[in-house]
Each structure stands twice: as C-alpha cells, then as structure tokens.
C-alpha cells in the first residue's frame, strides 16, 4: 500500500503527490475538529437568545458525541472497501450540510439537528482520515502518521474554540460568520480530497462491513480494565470543558467575554496536543502515570479557582489538566492497543471508543441537569472531584499493571 504503484490514481485528472496528500489529509483532520469545537463558543449566546436551560445545552453537546460514536462503529471499515476518497467526500458533504444548518438556525431544534449531522460527518471521516495518513506517510518517517492522528484533533479543537471565540467577540453576525468561514474551508477540503491519490483497491460493499465489531480478547482485558478509569476521566473532563467550560469561565469572569470564555477549551485541548506529541515514543505506562499526576494537580487547581472565584488559578488548573488530558489520550490508546493481538485491534479499539464517547457525552448531560437544580459552580465542583477520584484510581491501577509483553503498534487508532 505504500508503494508508488499502489498510490496511482484510479481516475484521470490532477492529483496531489504523496507528501502533498499527507499534508492535505492532516489539514482536513484538523478542520473537522476545528468545526467540532467552534459551537462551544456560541452555546452561551444561543442560550441567551433562545432561553433554553443548561440541561438542553448539554443535550445539544451530547447528541454530537452519540452520533459520532454510531458513525464510528458502523462505518469504521467502510473506506477499506470503497476507498478513502468517496468516504471523505461524503463526510465533507455532510459537514457542509451541518454548517448550513448552524448558519441558518433560528431555534435550538436546528442546533440539535446540526450537531447530530456534524457528529455523523466527523465519525464517518475519522477512520478514513486516520487510515489515509498511514497510507500517505513519508516512507522514511512512518511515525508521522500517528503524531498527526494524535495531535491533529486536539490542535483543531484548540484553534476552533479560540477562533470562534474571537469571531463571536469582535466580528459581526456572530452566529453566522464562523460557519460561513467553515463552509469555505470545507469546500477547499473537498477539492483537496478529490485530488488525493487513492491507495485502496475497492471491493464490492457487503452489509456486514457496517456491523459494529466490539470485543475484549483475554489478552487485552487487564490493560483495558486498568486504563478504563483514565479513559473515563480524560473524556469526561473534555466533555465538561467543551459543553459547560465557556459558561463556567464567564461566570467566574463576571462578564460575557466570548473570547476569554472560549479560551478554557483552547487551554485544555492545546496543552493536550503539545503534551501528546511531546510524549510520543515514551513507555505507555510512564505516560499513563504522568497523565494521572497532571490530572490530579490540574483538577486540584481548577477546583481551588472555582471555589475562591480566582480566574487565574482556574485557567492555570485547566492548562495543567490539559497536559493530563493529552497524555491520558496517548497513554490509554497505546496501553490498551499494545496489549491487544494484532488480529483483534479493531474490536478492542471499538470497545475503547464506546467507553470514551459515552464518558464524553453522558456525564456532561448529567452535569447540565444538576446545574439547573443546584447551580453551575457547585456542579462543576462535584464533577471535578469525580474526575480527580477517577485519576487517582487510574494511577493505582496503572502502577499495579505489569507492562504487556506485546509490542506497541506504531499506528494505533488509525483503523477501526
């Protein structure tokens, strides 16, 4: 699949070189997650305009996670059969529909629809993009695929939050302009994807390709159980920050500054991206231990900032927790996938992502319900304590886990 012959185009017309294709796929991956984080900067604005509860706000957030999970589980292998380009073009088309729905929304029902379509588009694209990065990675630097796969989404989310926050704060038409910019971006992505070399020899599509394959072989169970508390902690942490983080920051600031409020998402995901890329090649167990320590320290500072109304401490805590977030993402994937037999990695990855995206969406909805009853800050305190407890359990479990004898895969997560 890595030879130049395998990368020959299947249709006439212009095409990108292997290196150009790799860069283009990395940018498309980043833009998908830029778009995923952009609505976080607008949630409080939507809430003020249409006067819906915090519970509804978190439900809007959760529908994205659920739709993404459904798409990941059912279409994860689709690009291996019909090719990378068709799947990516379909995902971009769905993403364009979502952007139009966002831009024309005149009520929260339209935002629900937009987030659901966006989740399906992102889930459809994720596996195909990850696999395409492996296909197109430079032969002399094959690990660059896993670096982009890990760093691309978190970097995209960081830029999406702060970029959308800046447009909402300083530009006209705050609920429209960011989506118009993204529509232009995704149209450019469609052109780039059309010009990608296609490495997949297509096969007839069978119904069983869309059947989810989830499971835990015996060899992977100890590692999965040990990593599970950290999986839940890091994904629940990101769910809280991407759904209620800007609102929480605004309450601490005492003013609706959209840019500073969105910065909480950028700090979490941006610090996570830097940490994950910096830790590539480290032993998975070492990365997991460091993740738990940073999560504990970050949550302690975050809770201190919330309890005392100290904005600076809250932001510093978010940055420290962000390091734990990035290390946790990297450490859990490499630990679990490294313990899985090569023939079962797809099933194990599916099991891990089921747990991850349930942890991403459901606790955020629970926090929304609770905050409407007892308030945002008390809810965030209890939520943060829960994340801290999970990080402590994960630390103990990781220290008790003996390293798996199976070698770590160099491109984990690239195929579902």
C-alpha positions as CSV (number, residue, x, y, z in Angstrom):
1,X,0.0,0.0,0.0
2,X,2.9,2.3,0.5
3,X,4.5,1.9,-3.0
4,X,4.1,4.4,-5.7
5,X,2.2,1.9,-7.8
6,X,-0.3,1.5,-5.0
7,X,-0.9,5.2,-4.9
8,X,-1.6,5.6,-8.6
9,X,-4.9,7.5,-9.3
10,X,-8.0,5.4,-10.2
11,X,-9.3,8.2,-12.5
12,X,-7.8,10.8,-14.8
13,X,-7.2,14.4,-13.6
14,X,-4.9,16.3,-11.3
15,X,-3.7,14.6,-8.2
16,X,-1.5,15.6,-5.2
17,X,1.8,14.0,-4.6
18,X,2.2,11.6,-1.7
19,X,3.7,14.3,0.5
20,X,1.1,16.9,-0.6
21,X,-1.6,14.4,0.1
22,X,-0.3,13.7,3.6
23,X,-0.3,17.4,4.4
24,X,-3.8,17.9,2.9
25,X,-5.3,15.0,4.9
26,X,-3.7,16.4,8.1
27,X,-5.3,19.8,7.5
28,X,-8.7,18.2,6.7
29,X,-8.5,16.3,10.0
30,X,-7.7,19.5,11.9
31,X,-10.6,21.4,10.2
32,X,-13.1,18.7,11.2
33,X,-12.2,19.1,14.8
34,X,-11.9,22.9,14.5
35,X,-15.6,22.8,13.4
36,X,-16.4,20.4,16.3
37,X,-15.2,22.9,18.9
38,X,-16.5,26.1,17.2
39,X,-20.1,25.8,18.6
40,X,-18.7,25.7,22.2
41,X,-18.0,29.5,21.8
42,X,-21.6,30.1,20.8
43,X,-23.5,27.9,23.3
44,X,-24.0,30.7,25.8
45,X,-25.1,33.0,23.0
46,X,-27.7,30.5,21.8
47,X,-28.8,30.0,25.4
48,X,-29.3,33.8,25.9
49,X,-31.1,34.2,22.5
50,X,-33.5,31.3,22.8
51,X,-33.7,31.0,26.6
52,X,-33.2,27.2,27.0
53,X,-31.9,25.5,30.1
54,X,-28.4,24.3,30.8
55,X,-29.7,20.8,30.6
56,X,-30.8,21.4,27.0
57,X,-27.3,22.9,26.3
58,X,-25.6,19.8,27.4
59,X,-28.0,17.6,25.4
60,X,-27.1,19.6,22.3
61,X,-23.5,18.7,23.1
62,X,-24.2,15.1,23.8
63,X,-26.1,14.4,20.6
64,X,-22.9,15.1,18.7
65,X,-21.0,12.5,20.7
66,X,-23.7,9.9,20.3
67,X,-23.9,10.5,16.5
68,X,-20.2,10.4,16.2
69,X,-20.0,7.1,18.1
70,X,-22.7,5.5,15.9
71,X,-20.9,6.5,12.8
72,X,-17.5,5.3,14.1
73,X,-18.9,1.9,15.0
74,X,-20.8,1.4,11.7
75,X,-18.6,3.0,9.1
76,X,-15.1,2.5,10.6
77,X,-14.1,0.0,7.9
78,X,-16.0,1.5,5.1
79,X,-13.0,3.3,3.5
80,X,-11.1,0.0,3.3
81,X,-13.8,-1.3,1.0
82,X,-15.0,1.6,-1.2
83,X,-11.9,3.8,-0.9
84,X,-10.7,6.8,1.1
85,X,-11.8,9.5,-1.3
86,X,-15.5,8.5,-1.6
87,X,-15.9,8.3,2.2
88,X,-14.1,11.6,2.8
89,X,-16.1,13.4,0.2
90,X,-19.3,12.0,1.7
91,X,-18.2,13.2,5.2
92,X,-17.3,16.6,3.9
93,X,-20.7,16.9,2.2
94,X,-22.4,16.0,5.5
95,X,-20.3,18.5,7.3
96,X,-21.3,21.2,4.8
97,X,-25.0,20.4,5.5
98,X,-24.3,20.8,9.2
99,X,-22.6,24.2,8.7
100,X,-25.6,25.4,6.7
101,X,-28.0,24.2,9.4
102,X,-25.9,26.1,12.0
103,X,-25.7,29.3,9.9
104,X,-29.5,29.3,9.3
105,X,-30.6,28.1,12.7
106,X,-33.4,30.1,14.3
107,X,-34.1,27.9,17.3
108,X,-32.4,25.2,19.4
109,X,-34.1,22.4,17.4
110,X,-32.0,23.4,14.4
111,X,-28.8,23.3,16.5
112,X,-29.7,19.8,17.7
113,X,-30.1,18.8,14.0
114,X,-26.8,20.5,13.0
115,X,-24.9,18.8,15.9
116,X,-26.3,15.4,15.0
117,X,-25.3,15.7,11.3
118,X,-21.9,17.1,12.4
119,X,-21.3,14.1,14.7
120,X,-22.2,11.7,11.9
121,X,-19.9,13.5,9.5
122,X,-17.0,13.5,11.9
123,X,-17.4,9.9,12.8
124,X,-17.5,9.0,9.1
125,X,-14.4,10.9,8.4
126,X,-12.3,9.9,11.4
127,X,-11.3,6.4,10.5
128,X,-10.8,7.3,6.8
129,X,-8.6,10.2,7.6
130,X,-6.5,8.2,10.1
131,X,-6.1,5.4,7.6
132,X,-5.2,7.9,4.8
133,X,-2.5,9.4,7.0
134,X,-0.9,5.9,7.4
135,X,-1.2,5.3,3.6
136,X,0.4,8.6,2.7
137,X,3.0,8.9,5.5
138,X,6.6,9.6,4.3
139,X,8.3,6.2,4.0
140,X,11.3,7.5,6.0
141,X,9.1,8.8,8.7
142,X,6.2,6.4,9.2
143,X,5.6,7.5,12.8
144,X,4.5,10.9,11.5
145,X,1.0,9.4,10.8
146,X,0.5,8.6,14.5
147,X,1.8,12.1,15.5
148,X,-0.7,13.8,13.2
149,X,-3.5,11.4,14.2
150,X,-2.9,12.3,17.9
151,X,-2.1,16.0,17.6
152,X,-4.5,17.0,14.7
153,X,-7.8,16.7,16.6
154,X,-6.7,18.4,19.8
155,X,-4.9,21.2,17.8
156,X,-8.0,21.6,15.7
157,X,-10.2,21.9,18.8
158,X,-7.9,24.4,20.4
159,X,-7.9,26.6,17.3
160,X,-11.6,26.2,16.8
161,X,-12.5,27.3,20.2
162,X,-10.3,30.4,20.2
163,X,-11.0,31.3,16.6
164,X,-14.8,31.0,17.0
165,X,-14.5,33.0,20.3
166,X,-12.6,35.8,18.5
167,X,-15.2,36.0,15.7
168,X,-18.1,36.0,18.1
169,X,-16.5,38.7,20.3
170,X,-15.2,41.1,17.6
171,X,-16.8,40.3,14.3
172,X,-20.4,41.0,13.0
173,X,-23.1,38.3,12.7
174,X,-21.6,36.1,15.5
175,X,-24.0,33.2,14.9
176,X,-23.4,33.1,11.2
177,X,-19.9,34.3,10.2
178,X,-17.9,31.4,11.8
179,X,-20.0,28.9,9.8
180,X,-19.6,30.8,6.6
181,X,-15.8,30.7,7.1
182,X,-16.0,26.9,7.7
183,X,-18.1,26.4,4.6
184,X,-15.4,28.0,2.5
185,X,-12.8,25.8,4.3
186,X,-14.7,22.6,3.7
187,X,-15.2,23.4,0.0
188,X,-11.5,23.8,-0.3
189,X,-11.1,20.4,1.6
190,X,-13.4,18.8,-1.0
191,X,-11.2,20.0,-3.8
192,X,-8.0,18.7,-2.0
193,X,-9.7,15.3,-1.3
194,X,-10.7,15.0,-4.9
195,X,-7.1,15.3,-5.9
196,X,-5.8,12.7,-3.3
197,X,-4.1,9.6,-4.6
198,X,-6.3,6.6,-3.8
199,X,-4.4,3.7,-2.2
200,X,-7.3,1.3,-1.8
201,X,-8.2,-1.4,-4.3
202,X,-12.0,-1.1,-4.0
203,X,-14.2,-4.2,-3.4
204,X,-18.0,-4.8,-3.5
205,X,-19.7,-3.4,-0.5
206,X,-21.3,-6.0,1.7
207,X,-23.8,-5.4,4.6
208,X,-21.5,-7.0,7.2
209,X,-19.0,-4.2,6.7
210,X,-21.4,-1.9,8.6
211,X,-21.9,-4.3,11.5
212,X,-20.1,-3.0,14.7
213,X,-17.3,-5.2,16.0
214,X,-16.7,-4.7,19.7
215,X,-15.0,-7.1,22.0
216,X,-12.2,-7.7,24.5
217,X,-9.9,-10.7,24.0
218,X,-8.5,-12.2,27.1
219,X,-5.0,-10.8,26.5
220,X,-6.3,-7.2,26.4
221,X,-8.6,-7.3,29.4
222,X,-6.1,-6.5,32.2
223,X,-4.8,-3.5,30.3
224,X,-8.3,-2.3,29.4
225,X,-9.6,-2.6,32.9
226,X,-6.5,-0.7,34.3
227,X,-6.8,2.0,31.7
228,X,-10.6,2.4,31.9
229,X,-10.7,4.9,34.8
230,X,-8.2,7.1,32.9
231,X,-10.3,6.8,29.7
232,X,-13.4,7.9,31.6
233,X,-11.6,10.7,33.4
234,X,-10.0,12.3,30.4
235,X,-13.1,12.1,28.2
236,X,-15.4,13.2,30.9
237,X,-13.1,16.2,31.6
238,X,-13.1,17.2,27.9
239,X,-16.9,16.7,27.8
240,X,-17.3,19.2,30.7
241,X,-15.0,21.8,29.2
242,X,-16.4,21.6,25.7
243,X,-20.0,21.8,26.9
244,X,-20.1,23.9,30.1
245,X,-16.5,25.3,30.2
246,X,-17.2,28.6,28.5
247,X,-20.3,29.2,30.6
248,X,-18.3,28.4,33.8
249,X,-15.5,30.7,32.7
250,X,-18.0,33.5,32.0
251,X,-19.5,33.1,35.5
252,X,-16.0,33.4,37.0
253,X,-15.1,36.4,34.9
254,X,-18.4,38.1,35.7
255,X,-18.8,39.3,32.1
256,X,-19.8,37.6,28.8
257,X,-16.4,37.9,27.1
258,X,-16.7,35.2,24.5
259,X,-13.0,35.1,23.6
260,X,-11.8,34.6,27.2
261,X,-14.6,32.2,27.9
262,X,-13.7,30.1,24.9
263,X,-10.0,30.2,26.0
264,X,-10.8,27.5,28.5
265,X,-11.4,25.0,25.7
266,X,-8.2,26.1,23.9
267,X,-6.1,25.7,27.0
268,X,-7.3,22.2,27.7
269,X,-7.0,20.9,24.1
270,X,-4.0,23.0,23.1
271,X,-1.9,21.9,26.1
272,X,-3.1,18.3,25.5
273,X,-1.9,18.4,21.9
274,X,1.5,19.7,22.9
275,X,1.8,17.1,25.6
276,X,0.7,14.2,23.5
277,X,3.1,15.0,20.6
278,X,6.0,15.6,23.0
279,X,5.5,12.2,24.7
280,X,5.5,10.1,21.5
281,X,7.9,7.2,22.0
282,X,7.7,7.1,25.8
283,X,6.7,3.9,27.5
284,X,2.9,3.7,27.8
285,X,2.9,3.0,31.5
286,X,5.1,6.1,32.1
287,X,2.8,8.2,30.0
288,X,-0.3,7.0,31.9
289,X,1.3,7.6,35.3
290,X,2.2,11.2,34.2
291,X,-1.3,11.7,32.9
292,X,-2.9,10.8,36.2
293,X,-0.5,13.0,38.2
294,X,-1.2,16.0,35.9
295,X,-4.9,15.3,36.0
296,X,-4.9,15.3,39.8
297,X,-2.8,18.5,40.0
298,X,-4.9,20.2,37.4
299,X,-8.2,19.4,38.9
300,X,-7.0,20.5,42.4
301,X,-6.0,23.9,40.9
302,X,-9.2,24.1,38.9
303,X,-11.4,23.4,41.9
304,X,-9.5,25.9,44.0
305,X,-10.1,28.5,41.4
306,X,-13.8,27.8,41.2
307,X,-14.2,27.7,45.0
308,X,-12.4,31.0,45.5
309,X,-13.6,32.7,42.3
310,X,-9.9,33.0,41.3
311,X,-10.0,33.2,37.5
312,X,-6.2,33.0,37.0
313,X,-6.0,29.9,39.2
314,X,-8.9,28.3,37.2
315,X,-7.1,28.9,33.9
316,X,-3.8,27.6,35.2
317,X,-5.6,24.5,36.5
318,X,-7.2,24.0,33.1
319,X,-3.8,24.2,31.4
320,X,-2.3,21.6,33.8
321,X,-5.3,19.3,33.5
322,X,-4.9,19.8,29.7
323,X,-1.4,18.2,29.9
324,X,-3.0,15.3,31.7
325,X,-5.8,15.2,29.1
326,X,-3.3,14.8,26.2
327,X,-1.1,12.3,28.0
328,X,-4.1,10.4,29.0
329,X,-5.4,10.1,25.4
330,X,-2.0,8.9,24.3
331,X,-1.3,6.6,27.2
332,X,-4.7,4.8,27.2
333,X,-4.6,4.1,23.4
334,X,-1.0,2.8,23.4
335,X,-1.6,0.8,26.6
336,X,-4.8,-0.9,25.5
337,X,-3.9,-1.4,21.9
338,X,-0.4,-2.6,22.8
339,X,-1.9,-5.4,24.8
340,X,-4.3,-6.4,22.0
341,X,-3.4,-9.2,19.5
342,X,-3.0,-7.7,16.0
343,X,-6.0,-9.6,14.7
344,X,-8.3,-8.1,17.4
345,X,-7.2,-4.5,17.4
346,X,-10.2,-3.3,15.6
347,X,-12.6,-4.9,18.1
348,X,-10.6,-3.6,21.0
349,X,-10.4,0.0,19.6
350,X,-14.2,-0.1,19.1
351,X,-14.7,-1.1,22.8
352,X,-12.4,1.7,23.9
353,X,-14.2,4.3,21.8
354,X,-17.6,3.1,23.1
355,X,-16.4,3.8,26.6
356,X,-14.7,7.0,25.6
357,X,-17.6,8.7,23.8
358,X,-20.1,7.6,26.5
359,X,-17.8,9.2,29.0
360,X,-17.6,12.3,26.7
361,X,-21.4,12.8,26.4
362,X,-23.4,11.3,29.3
363,X,-21.6,12.9,32.3
364,X,-22.0,16.3,30.6
365,X,-25.7,15.8,30.3
366,X,-25.8,14.8,34.0
367,X,-23.9,18.0,34.8
368,X,-26.4,20.0,32.8
369,X,-29.3,18.5,34.8
370,X,-27.6,19.1,38.1
371,X,-26.5,22.6,37.3
372,X,-30.1,23.6,36.6
373,X,-31.0,22.4,40.1
374,X,-28.1,23.4,42.3
375,X,-26.1,25.8,40.1
376,X,-23.1,25.7,37.7
377,X,-20.3,26.1,40.2
378,X,-21.4,23.5,42.7
379,X,-22.0,21.1,39.9
380,X,-18.5,21.8,38.5
381,X,-17.0,21.2,41.9
382,X,-18.6,17.8,42.3
383,X,-17.8,16.9,38.6
384,X,-14.2,17.9,39.2
385,X,-13.9,15.8,42.3
386,X,-15.2,12.8,40.4
387,X,-12.6,13.3,37.7
388,X,-9.9,13.6,40.4
389,X,-11.1,10.3,42.1
390,X,-11.0,8.6,38.7
391,X,-7.5,9.8,38.1
392,X,-6.4,8.5,41.5
393,X,-8.0,5.1,40.8
394,X,-6.3,5.1,37.4
395,X,-2.9,5.9,39.0
396,X,-3.2,3.0,41.4
397,X,-4.4,0.6,38.7
398,X,-1.6,1.7,36.3
399,X,1.1,1.2,39.0
400,X,-0.3,-2.3,39.7
401,X,-0.4,-3.2,36.0
402,X,2.6,-5.1,34.6
403,X,3.7,-4.0,31.2
404,X,2.2,-6.0,28.4
405,X,4.6,-8.4,26.5
406,X,3.0,-7.4,23.2
407,X,4.9,-4.7,21.3
408,X,3.2,-1.3,20.9
409,X,1.8,-0.7,17.4
410,X,3.2,2.3,15.7
411,X,-0.1,3.5,14.2
412,X,-2.7,2.7,16.8
413,X,-6.1,4.1,16.2
414,X,-5.6,4.5,12.5
415,X,-8.1,1.9,11.7
416,X,-11.3,1.0,13.5
